Amino acid sequence: MLPISEEAYELCGTPDTGKVFKGLQRSMTNYPLKNWLQQAGIKKRISFHCFRHSYATLQIAAGTDIYTVSKMMTHRNVSTTQIYAELVSEKKRESANKISLK
């Protein structure tokens, strides 16, 4: 069982016993996803899997340790999660190189 934030509860509705959201199926995540993208004016096709990538990258960028992110993503090996840490490190290098005194 994975925890979810209070904000997620507020956005998703009242939880039920057993499964968090009674009757929710994986295929049902695509409908709200399409609505959110449309409301944001995003025309690019983005999958639920893309949101997983964003979640992991944002968690690592926010300072969450890689072991915790790995468990939240249900990765079997921390090495799988390491990809996201490398992306964050690359962004930090890019940011540092943007500053110039020349």
C-alpha positions, 0 to 999 in steps of 0.5 A, a space after each residue: 500500500 502506498 500513501 497519498 497526500 491530503 491534497 490528492 484526497 481532496 482532488 480525487 474525492 472521498 475514499 472508500 474502505 478497501 481500495 482507496 477509490 471504489 470502482 477506480 480502474 487504471 483505464 479510468 485515469 486517462 479520461 481526467 488526464 485528457 481533460 487536465 491536458 486540454 484545460 492546460 492548453 497542452 496539445 501534445 499526447 501525454 500518457 499516465 506513464 509520463 506523469 510517473 516520470 514527472 512525479 519521480 523527477 519532481 520528488 528527487 528535485 525536491 530533495 526526497 531520497 532516492 530510496 524513498 522515491 524508488 519505493 513510491 514508484 514500486 521499482 524493484 531496484 534503486 538503479 531504475 530510479 537512478 535515471 531520475 536523479 541523473 536528470 536532476 543532476 544534469 539540470 543543476 549543471 545546466 542551471 549553474 552554467 547559465 550564470 556568467 560574469 563575462 
